[in-house]
C-alpha cells in the first residue's frame, strides 16, 4: 500500500458536474479585537510569513518572539482601538472588505455567481472562503487579490495561501488568479471620484496631492519585485486623469519597519518637510489600499497629520480609500467579468 504524506480534506458538499463560477476576494487581514492576545496572534502570523520577512527564520524568529511580540501588540492594539468600528465590532478593513463582497454579489446575483471573501492573515480565512464557494457548487473560482499594485509581499502571498487551501482538497476547483490593476481605467476612475468628492468638501485648495503607498524593502525591488514601477503607473495615470502635473502628485512610501533601507521618499519626513518649501496646504491619498485600515486612518490620518501641522502646516485633507463606493464595485465587477468571459465560454 502506498501511504500519502498529505491529508486531503474533501469539500463538505460534492461539487456537481457543470457547476458554477464563484468570485473570491482576498485582503490582508486584521486582528479579531484590540486586545493583546488577539493582536499578538495576528502579528505572529503576519510577521512569520517568509514573503513578508525574508530574513532566515533562525535569525528572525527569536527576534520576533522575544522582542517584537512582547511589546508591539500593546502599541498596535491601542492604534486599532482608535479606529475600531464599535458598531460592527470589527476593524474598518474587515467591514469594508465584507461590504465590497456584498456589493459585488448584488451585481452578479442575476447570473448566479456567488462571492466570498477571506483574509490572508486572520479571519475569515481564505480556506473558509473557498469552502463557502464550493458548498454553493462552484467548480471554478476567480481569485481577486485586493492589491492594485503587485508585490510578492501582498499579491503573491495571497495566492500562496489560496493554493495551500487547495492542497487540503481531493477534488479541487479550477482556479483563475487575477493580476494586479495599477492603471486599470475603472481603478483610476474610482480614485478620481474619491479625490473630487473629497476636494468638493474642502474650504481650501490643496497645493499638493501626496500619494502615499505602503513601503517595501529596497532589496525586494532589486531582486525583481515590480511594485515601485506599478505604483508609478498608478500615480502617472491618476495625475493625468486629474489634469495635474507629476510635481503636484508626488509619490511617497509609508509604514517602514526595521533598520533596512526601504523605498523612498518616506512619507512622514517628506510631508513634514513641505512647510519649509512653502507648501502648507495638502491632501493625502493612499492608492495602494482598497479599504481604509490602520495604515491609512491612524498612521496617515493621525500621526502624519500631526507631524505636518507641528512642522508649520496649515491645512491637511485625508482622501478616504475606495472602500465600498459605487466606483469600487464598478471596478470589482469589471475585473470579475473580464475573468468570467473565458471560464463561462469555456464551459
Buried (B, 14 or more C-beta within 10 A) or exposed (E): EEEEEEEEEEBEEEBEEEBBBBBBBBBBBBBBBBBBEBBBBBBBBBBBBEBBBBEEEEEBBEBBEEEBBEEBBEEBBEBBBEBBEEEEEBBBBBBBBBBBBEBBBEBBEEEEBBBBBBBBBBEBBBBBBBBBBBBBBBBBBBBBBBBBBBBBBBBBBBBBBBEEBBEBBEEBBBBBBBEBBBBBEBBBBBBBBBBEEBBEEEEBEBBBBBBBBBBBBBEBBEEEBBBBEBBBBBBBBBBBBBEBEEEBBBBBBBBBEEEEEBBBBBBBEBBBEBBEEEBBBBBBBBBBBBBBBBBBBBBBBBBBBEBBBEBEBEBBBBBBBBBBBEBBBBBBBBBBBBBBEEBBEEE
